[in-house]
């Protein structure tokens, strides 16, 4: 079991409140991602769950048991940090085995647990190597292995892929997702990268200034964002927003339309514009189109679209795909 419940959790540093009254339930076996911009409180919230920070008020329950005042070692959680924190003088085997040796388990049990974790993480052939002989991705797998052998009720990941290059991040995303499928253990994962959140999570917590703006599945957040902040944060490229006279035609303060929900034409359409930057990526082309008073809008087109800087185009938002927002940024019914 590995359920995590936060009841009216608050955290302040002096007079500065960073987590204002969070209520959240993470079910056993879920892969939940905390996502949001830098400084939104996602790592602080993770550290509160881990017991590395004390709550200012509220309760933290693990499997229904109040662990608010329990130390990190008593919570049955395992945390994987952005830094690998491996012992450079120890080989992979001993790095993974370290928490088991500290717990004074017998050698046979330690050996079985280390070899099983190495098998799961494809590290068997590296057990005798030192960390300096490993790639960044392999080092991160060793850090995860050290967490696995503890058999925690939940894994906590604090931006574990930030130190890796782009290709390795993609590989490690897949490996961690596959690991979750194998272990079926609760995982809570912090990232500022909404693509990581969308591709890895069962459910996403979108945080803004310590507040939970929305909690739901990736597609729930994509299709039915609760407000303008979530709408702009979830989706890549981000949603286009238009206010002023064009928004008043829809009877609202602002409208939003995703780049993939705009029909592009070189002959006619609702909004006339001129192509600025054209990003040709092969599978897709992203066009940044200047549309007079509407500002610059981003459009996703097919990968081999033969358009470039200065070309005249017309954009038409797809019916039923226009998001409407009130003056407070709350989402109204789509138009």
N, C-alpha and C positions, 0 to 999 in steps of 0.2 A: 504494500500500500504506500501511496505517496501523495496524498492530497495536501494542498496548502491553502489556508484561508487567512485573509487579512480582514480584520474588523476594525474600522475607524482608525486606521494606522496614520499617525502624524509623526513628522520628524522636523525638528527645528535645530539650527545651529545658532545659539544665542537668540537674538530677536528675529533671525531670518528663517522663515518657514519654507522648507524645500519640498516636503510631502504633506499636502493638506487633505487629511481625511480620506484615505484610500480604502475602499471595500472591494475585495476581489476573492474569487474562489477558483483555484486551479485543480481540476479533477485528476485523480490517480491515472497515470499513464499518458497524460497530455504533453504535447510539445508546445510550450507557450513562449512567445517572443515578446520582450519589452522593446519597443521601438519609439524613437522620437529624436528631436534635434539635440545637439550638445547642450548640456546643462539642464535637461528636462527632468532629471531625477531618476532615470532608469537604473543606473548603477547603484545609487543610494538605496533604492527600493530593494534591489537584489541583495545588498549587504545587510539590510534589515532582516530579510528572510534568513540569511546565513548566520545572523547573530554577530556579525562584525561591526555593526552599529546598533546602539540602543534606541528603541522607539521613545518618542517623547510622550505618546499616549497611544491607546489602542492595544489590540491583541493579535498575536500571530499563532495560529493553530496548525500543527502538523499531524495529519491523520486524526484530527479532532482533539488532540491534546494541546493544551495551552503551553507553548514553549517560549513565550515572550521574554521571560527572564533567564532562560537557559543559555549556557555558553555554547559557542559554535561546536565544540566537540561532542556535545550531548544531543545535538539536533538530528544526527543521522543523515546529514547532507554532505555532498562532495562538491567542491567548487573548482572550476578550471578558469584560470586568469588569462589576461591578454599576454602577460609574460609567462614563459614556460616554467620558470622557477625550478629547473632541474639542477641536480648536484653534478657539477662538471667532472668531479673526480670519480664518480660512480658510473658503471655501465648501465645500459638500459634495464637489464634484469634487476639490478639493485635499486635503481630509481623507482621502478614500479613496485618493488617489494618493500620499500622503506616504511610506508604506513603500517604494513602488516608486522614488520619487525618491531616497530614501536609499540604495537599492540601485543607483542610477545606471543604470537602464534607459533606453532611448531613448524619445523622446516618443511615437512611433507605437505602441510596445508598451504604454506607460502608458495612452494614450488608449483603446486597444482593451480593456484589462483593466478600466479604470474603468467604461467604458460597458457592458461585459458584466455586471459586478457590479451596476450600477445597474438594468439591465434585470431581472435575477433578483430584486432586492429592491424593485422598483417605485419606484425613486428617480429615474428619468430626468428627470422634470419638475422635480426639486428640486436639480439639480446646481449651480445658481448661487446657491442660498440659503445663508445663514449658519446655524449651529446654533441661534441664538436665534429663528429664524423657523420652527423645526420643532417638532412635538409630541414628547413623550417617546418614543413608539414609533418615530417617524421617526429620531430621534437614535440609538436603539439599532440600527436598521437600518443607519445610516451606520457605526457601530462594527463591525457584522458585515461590512459591505462592505469595510472596511479590512482585515479578517482574510481575506476571500475572495480578494482580489487577490494575496495572498502564496502562494496555492495550497499550503496546508500539508498535511502528511500526516494531521493531526487538528486539530479545533477543541476548545478547552477553554473552557467557559462557567462563570463563577463568579457564580451567582445573578443572571443578567442582567436579570431582570424585577422585581426587588425594589422598584425606584423607580417602577414604573408602577401606575396605579389598576387596579381589578379587571377592568373591561371591556377595557382595553388588554392586560392580562396574558393574558386568554383569546385575544385576537387574535394576540398575539406567540407564544403557544404553538403556535398553528396554523401561523403563518408559519415558525417555526424547524423544526417537523416537516416542513413541505412543502419547506423548503430542504434538509433531509437527504435527502429522496426525490430531489430534483433532482441534488444533488452526489454522493451515495453516498460521502461522506467520513466517516471515524470522528469521532464527536462524544462528548465527555465533559462532562456537565452537572451542576453542583452546585445543589441546592435543599434547603430545609427543608420544602417543600410536597409532601406525598405525593400530592396530586391531580396536580400537575405531573408527578411521577415516573410515576404510573400512566398518564397520558394520552400522554406523549411517548416513553417509553423502549422500546427493544427488550429491554434487560435493566436491572435495578436492583441497585445495591449498597446494602444497608442497613447503616449504620455506627452503632456505639454505643461511646463512649469509645475511639475509634480502632480498634476491632475490626470486622472484617467479620462481621456476624451471619448474613447470607445473601446470595447472589448468584444471580439467576435472572430469568425473565421476569415481568412484572407479574402475570399470572394464576397462575404457580407460587407466588409469594409470597402472593397472596391465598388460594389454595386450600390450599396446604400450607406454612404458615409453619413455620420450623424451631424456633421457641421463642416464649415469651409476648411478648418484646419486639417481634419482627417482627409477630406477630399483632395486637398493639395499635397498632402504628405504621401498618401498611398497611390501608387501608379507611377510608371516611368515611361516616357517623360511625364512631368507633372501636369495636372489639369490646368487648362486655360481659364482665366477669370475675366469677366467683362462687366463693368458697371456703367453708370451714366445713362444716357438716353436709350441705348440698346437694351439695357436691363429693364428699364421702365416699360418697354413694350411687352414684357412678360409680367408686369405688375410687381416686380421685386427690386430689392436693393442691388443684387448682383446675380449673375448667372455664371455657370461653369460648364465647360465641355472638354472632354478628354481628346488628346491628339488623334486617337484611333477612331473617334466618333465624328470626325469632320470629313465630309465628302469634298474632294478636290477636283476642280475643273479649270481648263484653260480658256473656256468660252463664256460661262455664265455661273451665277450663284448669288447667295445672299450677301456675302461680304467680299468686296474687291480688295486686292492686296498685291504686294510686290515681294518676291522672294528675296530674302536677305541671305543668311547662311543656309546652305544645303549640306546636310550631313549624310553622305552616302555610305551605308554600312554593309551593303551587300544584300542582307535579308530584308532590310528596311531602309527607307530614306526619311530623315527627319528634316522638315522644312520650317524655317523660322520666317514667318510671313508678316510684313508690316502692313497693318490694315487701318491706317489713318487714326481716327479718334479711338478705335478699339485697342490700339497698341499692337504689340508683336505677339502673334499667336503661333503655337507650334502644331504642326500637322504631321501625322505619320502616313507615309505613302508606300507603295510597293518599292522594293529594293532597287529596281532599275529605272525608276522614274526619271526621264531625261529633262530635269529642270535644274536651273542654276541661278546664280545671283542676278537680280534685275528682271527676271521673267514675271509677266503679269499673270495672276491666277485669281480664281474666285473660290471662296470657301462657303460651305453650307453645313450647319450643324444638323446631325441626323435627328429626325423627330423621335421624341421619347427618350433622348439621350442628353437633354439639356438639364442640368441641375440648377435649382433655384434656391437662393439664400436670402434670408431676411436681414434686417439691419444689424442683428446681433450675430450673424454668421450661421444661424441654425438652418439645416436643410429643410426645404419644403418639398412638396411633391414634384417629381420630374415633369418637364414639359415636352 
